[in-house]
């Protein structure tokens, strides 16, 4: 009875933005059907601590996200969302009063590649209003995710109010709204998590390059938590060992054709898992991944 800490379900691979952090996918744009989602939940509900509604794509683009959260609630599943937040106003009523929704990560990488199309103050105000509606719930967490620390001082933006840099401006607005008891601006990547207020956090991390089959191998030795702590299911039902496999290069099987447990215990999955146990990288895509070096 394998249990994962995180299981990623890509409910759509489409996105409404073009952030420089995200390389997109060459797969056809798709929305997961309710039938497939229900099938997935019926098979994985006993095998993951948390469900995440993404690999690629913006989850708030899915018109049935409210129903998906209801299905998760009916099956005792806990859900974390990672979103760029631009569609929060339209999706707000689909998210409120959903007990399955435990956490939302707002990606502050939205400001890399989209400014000045993103109106910063209006965007942040929409998030702040939503979080205030949710703060009556003791079990709900809001996280502002800055996964761009290495680049934060290297971009000059012409938009008014950004003179000191985009990360600094956004963190100052967060600090002011939540009346933080410390200087949010002075948090660093070494302080990965910073509590701003009750159930409101900042998360810091550095840039990383997504693995790509077109790039050279980095090495064939190392370790990863794929198939140990996490696994992912793409929008068409394909199971892959990692949330960074944006093209489905490491196909373990499809949940439309095989049971989830059979897939994660398949010969290919066991070879990957046992290889990592011996610090041997089996799959070509994994040999090109720099993110796994964080686990070394």
C-alpha positions as CSV (number, residue, x, y, z in Angstrom):
1,X,0.0,0.0,0.0
2,X,2.3,2.7,-1.3
3,X,1.7,6.2,0.1
4,X,3.0,9.4,-1.4
5,X,3.4,12.7,0.3
6,X,2.3,14.5,-2.9
7,X,0.4,13.4,-5.9
8,X,0.1,15.8,-8.8
9,X,-3.0,15.7,-11.0
10,X,-2.7,17.9,-14.1
11,X,-6.3,18.9,-14.5
12,X,-5.3,21.1,-17.5
13,X,-2.1,21.7,-19.4
14,X,-3.2,25.1,-20.7
15,X,-2.2,28.4,-19.2
16,X,-3.4,32.0,-19.6
17,X,0.1,33.5,-19.2
18,X,3.6,33.3,-20.6
19,X,6.0,33.4,-17.6
20,X,9.7,33.1,-18.4
21,X,10.1,30.6,-15.6
22,X,7.8,28.1,-17.4
23,X,8.9,26.3,-20.6
24,X,5.3,25.3,-21.6
25,X,4.5,21.9,-23.2
26,X,4.3,20.7,-26.7
27,X,1.4,18.4,-25.9
28,X,-2.1,19.3,-27.3
29,X,-4.1,21.6,-25.0
30,X,-6.5,19.7,-23.0
31,X,-8.9,19.8,-20.0
32,X,-9.3,16.7,-17.9
33,X,-12.8,15.2,-18.0
34,X,-14.9,14.7,-14.8
35,X,-15.1,11.0,-15.5
36,X,-11.3,10.6,-15.7
37,X,-10.9,12.8,-12.6
38,X,-13.3,10.7,-10.6
39,X,-11.6,7.5,-11.7
40,X,-8.2,8.9,-10.6
41,X,-9.5,9.9,-7.2
42,X,-11.1,6.5,-6.6
43,X,-7.7,4.9,-7.2
44,X,-5.4,7.3,-5.5
45,X,-7.3,8.6,-2.5
46,X,-5.7,6.0,-0.2
47,X,-2.2,6.6,-1.6
48,X,-1.4,10.3,-1.1
49,X,-1.3,12.8,1.7
50,X,-2.0,15.8,-0.5
51,X,-3.2,16.3,-4.1
52,X,-1.8,19.1,-6.3
53,X,-3.8,20.1,-9.3
54,X,-0.9,20.8,-11.7
55,X,2.1,19.7,-13.6
56,X,1.8,22.1,-16.4
57,X,-1.1,24.5,-16.8
58,X,-3.1,26.9,-14.7
59,X,-5.7,25.0,-12.6
60,X,-8.1,27.9,-12.3
61,X,-8.7,27.7,-16.1
62,X,-10.6,24.5,-15.6
63,X,-14.4,25.3,-15.6
64,X,-15.1,22.3,-13.3
65,X,-12.5,23.0,-10.6
66,X,-15.3,23.6,-8.1
67,X,-16.7,20.1,-8.8
68,X,-13.3,18.6,-8.6
69,X,-12.8,20.0,-5.2
70,X,-16.2,18.7,-4.1
71,X,-15.2,15.2,-5.4
72,X,-12.0,15.4,-3.4
73,X,-14.0,16.5,-0.3
74,X,-16.4,13.6,-0.7
75,X,-13.4,11.2,-0.8
76,X,-11.5,12.7,2.1
77,X,-8.7,14.1,0.0
78,X,-6.7,17.3,0.8
79,X,-5.9,19.6,-2.0
80,X,-3.1,22.2,-2.6
81,X,-3.4,24.6,-5.5
82,X,-0.5,26.4,-7.2
83,X,-1.7,29.3,-9.3
84,X,-0.6,32.5,-11.0
85,X,-3.7,34.0,-9.4
86,X,-4.8,36.1,-12.4
87,X,-8.2,34.2,-12.7
88,X,-8.9,34.4,-8.9
89,X,-11.7,36.8,-9.3
90,X,-13.6,34.6,-11.8
91,X,-12.9,31.4,-9.8
92,X,-13.3,32.7,-6.3
93,X,-16.8,31.3,-5.7
94,X,-15.7,27.9,-6.9
95,X,-13.0,27.9,-4.2
96,X,-14.8,29.3,-1.2
97,X,-16.4,26.9,1.2
98,X,-14.5,23.9,-0.2
99,X,-13.2,21.9,2.8
100,X,-10.9,19.9,0.6
101,X,-8.9,23.0,-0.3
102,X,-6.2,23.3,2.3
103,X,-3.6,25.6,0.7
104,X,-3.0,28.0,-2.2
105,X,0.5,28.8,-3.5
106,X,0.5,32.1,-5.4
107,X,3.4,32.1,-7.8
108,X,5.2,35.4,-7.8
109,X,7.1,34.3,-10.9
110,X,4.1,35.8,-12.7
111,X,6.1,39.0,-12.8
112,X,8.9,37.4,-14.9
113,X,7.9,37.7,-18.5
114,X,4.4,39.2,-18.1
115,X,5.0,42.8,-16.8
116,X,3.7,45.3,-17.6
117,X,0.6,43.4,-18.7
118,X,0.1,42.4,-15.0
119,X,-1.2,45.3,-13.1
120,X,0.7,44.7,-9.8
121,X,-1.4,46.5,-7.2
122,X,-4.7,45.4,-8.6
123,X,-3.4,41.8,-8.9
124,X,-2.2,41.8,-5.3
125,X,-5.4,43.4,-4.0
126,X,-7.5,40.5,-5.5
127,X,-5.3,38.0,-3.7
128,X,-5.5,39.9,-0.4
129,X,-9.3,40.1,-0.6
130,X,-9.5,36.4,-1.2
131,X,-7.2,35.5,1.6
132,X,-9.2,37.6,4.0
133,X,-12.3,35.6,3.1
134,X,-10.5,32.4,3.8
135,X,-8.8,33.4,7.0
136,X,-11.7,32.3,9.1
137,X,-10.6,28.8,8.4
138,X,-7.8,27.7,10.8
139,X,-6.9,24.8,8.4
140,X,-6.3,27.0,5.3
141,X,-2.8,28.3,4.4
142,X,-1.8,31.0,1.9
143,X,1.7,31.0,0.5
144,X,3.4,33.6,-1.7
145,X,6.0,31.6,-3.6
146,X,9.1,33.4,-4.8
147,X,11.1,30.9,-6.8
148,X,13.2,33.5,-8.6
149,X,15.7,34.6,-6.0
150,X,18.8,34.4,-8.1
151,X,17.3,36.7,-10.6
152,X,15.6,39.3,-8.4
153,X,18.2,42.0,-8.7
154,X,18.9,41.5,-12.4
155,X,15.7,42.9,-14.0
156,X,15.0,46.6,-14.4
157,X,11.3,47.3,-14.8
158,X,9.9,50.6,-16.1
159,X,6.6,50.3,-14.3
160,X,5.9,52.9,-11.7
161,X,6.6,51.7,-8.2
162,X,9.2,49.1,-9.2
163,X,12.3,51.2,-8.8
164,X,13.8,48.9,-6.1
165,X,13.0,45.7,-7.9
166,X,10.0,43.5,-8.4
167,X,10.5,41.1,-5.4
168,X,11.1,44.0,-3.0
169,X,8.0,45.9,-4.2
170,X,5.8,42.8,-3.9
171,X,7.1,41.8,-0.5
172,X,6.7,45.3,0.8
173,X,3.0,45.2,-0.2
174,X,2.6,41.9,1.5
175,X,4.3,43.2,4.6
176,X,2.0,46.3,4.7
177,X,-1.3,44.4,4.2
178,X,-0.7,41.7,6.7
179,X,1.0,44.0,9.2
180,X,4.0,41.7,9.5
181,X,5.9,41.9,12.7
182,X,9.2,41.6,10.8
183,X,10.7,43.0,7.6
184,X,9.6,40.6,4.9
185,X,12.0,42.4,2.5
186,X,15.0,41.0,4.4
187,X,14.1,37.4,4.1
188,X,16.5,35.4,2.1
189,X,16.6,32.1,0.3
190,X,18.4,30.6,3.3
191,X,15.2,31.3,5.2
192,X,13.1,29.1,2.9
193,X,9.8,29.7,4.8
194,X,8.8,32.9,6.5
195,X,5.6,33.4,8.5
196,X,4.0,36.7,7.7
197,X,0.8,36.4,9.7
198,X,-1.5,33.6,10.9
199,X,-1.6,31.0,8.1
200,X,0.2,33.3,5.7
201,X,3.7,32.5,4.5
202,X,6.4,33.4,2.1
203,X,8.4,30.6,0.4
204,X,11.8,31.3,-1.2
205,X,13.7,29.2,-3.7
206,X,16.2,29.8,-6.5
207,X,15.6,29.5,-10.2
208,X,16.1,26.1,-11.8
209,X,16.1,24.7,-15.4
210,X,13.4,22.3,-16.3
211,X,14.8,19.0,-17.6
212,X,14.6,18.7,-21.4
213,X,15.4,15.8,-23.6
214,X,17.1,18.1,-26.1
215,X,19.8,19.2,-23.6
216,X,23.0,17.3,-22.7
217,X,23.2,14.9,-19.8
218,X,24.5,16.3,-16.6
219,X,25.5,13.0,-15.0
220,X,24.3,9.5,-14.3
221,X,24.7,9.4,-10.6
222,X,22.4,10.9,-8.0
223,X,19.2,10.7,-6.1
224,X,15.6,11.9,-6.4
225,X,12.4,11.7,-4.4
226,X,10.4,10.8,-7.5
227,X,8.3,7.6,-6.9
228,X,9.3,7.9,-3.2
229,X,7.5,11.1,-2.0
230,X,5.7,12.1,-5.2
231,X,4.3,11.0,-8.5
232,X,2.3,12.7,-11.2
233,X,-0.7,12.0,-13.5
234,X,-0.9,14.1,-16.7
235,X,-4.1,15.5,-18.2
236,X,-4.6,12.4,-20.5
237,X,-4.2,9.9,-17.6
238,X,-0.5,9.2,-18.2
239,X,1.4,8.4,-15.0
240,X,5.0,9.8,-14.8
241,X,7.4,9.7,-11.8
242,X,7.9,13.4,-11.5
243,X,6.1,16.8,-11.7
244,X,8.9,18.1,-13.9
245,X,8.2,15.6,-16.7
246,X,6.2,18.2,-18.7
247,X,6.1,16.2,-21.9
248,X,5.5,12.7,-20.5
249,X,8.9,11.5,-21.5
250,X,8.9,8.8,-18.7
251,X,5.6,7.1,-19.3
252,X,4.9,4.5,-16.7
253,X,1.4,3.7,-17.9
254,X,-2.0,5.2,-18.4
255,X,-4.6,5.1,-15.6
256,X,-7.3,4.6,-18.3
257,X,-5.7,1.2,-19.1
258,X,-4.1,0.0,-15.9
259,X,-4.7,0.4,-12.2
260,X,-2.7,3.1,-10.5
261,X,-1.0,0.6,-8.1
262,X,0.0,-1.6,-11.0
263,X,1.6,1.3,-12.7
264,X,3.7,2.6,-9.8
265,X,4.8,-1.0,-9.1
266,X,5.6,-1.7,-12.8
267,X,9.0,-3.0,-13.9
268,X,10.0,0.4,-15.2
269,X,8.9,2.2,-12.0
270,X,10.8,-0.3,-9.9
271,X,14.0,0.2,-12.0
272,X,13.8,3.9,-11.5
273,X,13.1,3.6,-7.7
274,X,15.9,1.0,-7.2
275,X,18.3,3.0,-9.3
276,X,17.8,6.0,-7.1
277,X,18.3,3.8,-4.0
278,X,21.8,3.0,-5.4
279,X,22.4,6.6,-6.6
280,X,22.2,5.5,-10.2
281,X,20.1,7.5,-12.7
282,X,18.2,5.2,-15.0
283,X,16.1,7.4,-17.2
284,X,17.5,9.7,-19.9
285,X,15.3,12.7,-18.8
286,X,16.5,12.3,-15.2
287,X,20.1,12.5,-16.4
288,X,19.3,16.0,-17.7
289,X,17.6,17.3,-14.5
290,X,19.4,19.7,-12.3
291,X,16.6,20.0,-9.8
292,X,17.3,16.5,-8.4
293,X,20.8,17.7,-7.3
294,X,19.0,19.5,-4.5
295,X,18.4,16.0,-3.0
296,X,22.1,15.0,-3.1
